[in-house]
Amino acid sequence: VGDLPDRDRAPKTRSLGEDRAQPAAHERLVVTARELGLALAHTLLGIPVVMIAVSAAMRDARRELEQAAMSLGATPRQTFFKVTVPLVRPGILTGALFAFITSFDEVIIAVFVSGVRSKTLPMKMWDGVRTEISPVLTAVSTILIALSIGALIVIEILRRQRRRALAAT
């Protein structure tokens, strides 16, 4: 038996702890992959919405203000953060809001990418609608509507402040 190669020997028996450690590590990897896949799917879904909103804001931004800042000695980085970003901030916020709403509305992506074990809020709401009507679903829906209305009010206030600031210049 001493001169047999290692591959011909009987397999080593594993201790009880080793058997449990490997599936736990595998399960964590699968859960992480599901979460990463879900995040990537929603990111890819939101990119076009954000691009449309930000490009529309960039088109309306006044290039003369950027040129004036650079001619007065501002570096390109200062010009970007102090002039360009404030000019396109409403477009960025609008794009972020629409991307969130679009992502939140996509139950199908959440179901197919994340699987059955992980539950996002839209998946729980969908299951609640399909199986039972509960006051929790009504409360969550009311909160979501209130948040949407609040976000629209904030965006409108920011838009009016921007308009006043541009009219003053």
Disulfide bonds with the S-S distance in Angstrom:
none
